[in-house]
């Protein structure tokens, strides 16, 4: 009988519903950390050098596109965006830059002028409020919004820019309004459209239905070559799963930010998107450099990486619980590294260049102490395991390495 592989022992309930199991189109990822991410009220504003460090790390993490900012917001942002484009250009980074712009000339013209100076085509993420809520507050008329759509998309495309037309608050907008805006944007030359869950209103089934509807509308106007982006927010805590649902419905570019930072409660966490896309078999991403990308982003944003952050947090592959440690130790004893990585985790630590770590604390058993000693090449000795465990049971936290070593030496 051949040895069973871990994958043979896992029944994947994620693939047995009536839902499609794979996106209909190849996926790309657009990093919004330097635009939407910096709109977080609690983030610091990074230097140009810090921004450049982050974009250099994006391609290795599997990120293909990046929103570098909104040049129309200020001369300083415009200067940074242009400098970052030069970094991409001069260093040959496999990263497609884009810039945000409102449907006003003062936002579009700086990008067009930058494009001329750089000698490279830039993509403009041209956004416009579309929901009845916003239109009512602003006093906008749908006819005027449609005219603005046609005029400004044509204006940018006619001057050599690629345009992705973005409707704000798409997930609370009327179907016929969306059909009208998107179809006219495509007929005016937009090569992509972006469905934005600006207020984080969508649920996974809502995201799926919305993207399915928009995809059909733009195909009617421009054919299958028109791309569809999904830009989500995390107000309901559903940003990552909504992005995955959008991909299943046909969105072929997903937006995210490092650590999920962004306006209010943020955006889909890019690192969580990448891990889930690989787990689902939707691409061949190499995640070994993902921790470097997240750590650079945390420094840039002035944020701590939460210990419990999936895949990248300090506790993601760490346990001090006796039952868990015992199972991991038994898997290691079988010589099954992959099994040890999966017995109490759905994300293999090895994918991120990490390993399972076993600590010792009040919830620990003898297996924790033995694992700690083996990891450091320390042979087991009579009484030592019991002595360390006795100390652990008297504490209210995980022991430090120095405390474990002291207990082993009989100093506790």
MOFEN-V386167 format. One record per pair of residues at least 24 apart in sequence whose C-alpha atoms are under 6 Angstrom apart, sorted by the first residue. I is the first residue (numbers start at 1). J is the second residue. D is the distance in whole Angstrom. If there is no record, write none. Layout:
i->(I	I)
j->(J	J)
d->(D	D)
//
This chain:
i->(6	23	23	24	25	27	27	28	29	29	29	29	29	30	30	30	31	31	31	31	32	32	32	33	34	35	36	37	37	39	39	40	40	43	43	44	44	46	50	57	61	61	61	62	64	65	65	65	66	67	67	68	69	70	70	70	72	98	98	98	99	99	100	100	101	101	102	102	122	123	123	124	125	126	126	127	127	128	128	129	129	130	130	131	131	150	150	154	163	164	164	164	165	166	166	168	168	169	169	169	170	170	170	171	179	183	183	191	192	192	192	193	194	194	194	195	195	196	196	197	200	200	200	204	204	207	207	208	208	208	211	211	212	228	229	229	230	231	232	233	233	234	234	234	235	239	240	287	287	288	288	288	317	318	318	318	319	320	320	320	320	320	321	321	322	322	325	325	326	360	360	361	361	361	361	362	362	384)
j->(339	247	248	250	252	252	253	253	63	64	253	254	255	65	66	255	66	255	256	257	67	256	257	257	68	69	262	261	262	262	263	262	263	301	302	301	302	300	300	293	287	289	290	285	95	95	96	97	97	98	99	99	99	99	100	101	107	122	123	124	124	125	124	125	125	126	126	127	161	162	163	163	164	165	166	166	167	167	168	167	168	167	168	169	173	185	188	188	190	190	192	193	193	193	194	196	198	196	197	198	195	196	197	197	217	218	221	226	226	227	228	228	228	229	230	229	230	231	232	232	233	234	235	242	245	242	246	245	246	249	246	249	249	252	253	254	254	255	267	266	267	265	266	267	265	268	268	351	352	351	352	353	356	356	357	358	358	358	359	360	361	364	363	364	364	365	367	368	367	398	399	392	397	398	399	392	393	408)
d->(6	6	4	6	6	5	6	5	5	6	5	5	6	4	5	5	4	6	5	6	5	6	5	5	6	5	5	5	4	6	5	5	5	5	6	5	6	5	6	6	6	6	5	6	5	5	4	6	5	5	5	6	5	6	5	6	4	6	5	6	5	6	6	5	6	5	6	5	6	5	6	5	5	5	6	4	6	5	6	6	5	6	6	6	4	6	6	5	5	6	5	5	5	6	5	5	6	6	5	5	6	5	6	5	6	6	5	6	5	4	6	5	6	4	6	6	5	5	6	5	4	5	5	5	6	6	6	5	5	5	6	6	5	6	5	6	5	5	6	6	4	6	5	5	6	5	5	6	5	6	4	5	5	6	5	6	5	6	5	5	6	6	5	5	4	4	6	6	5	6	6	5	6	4	6	5	4	5)
//
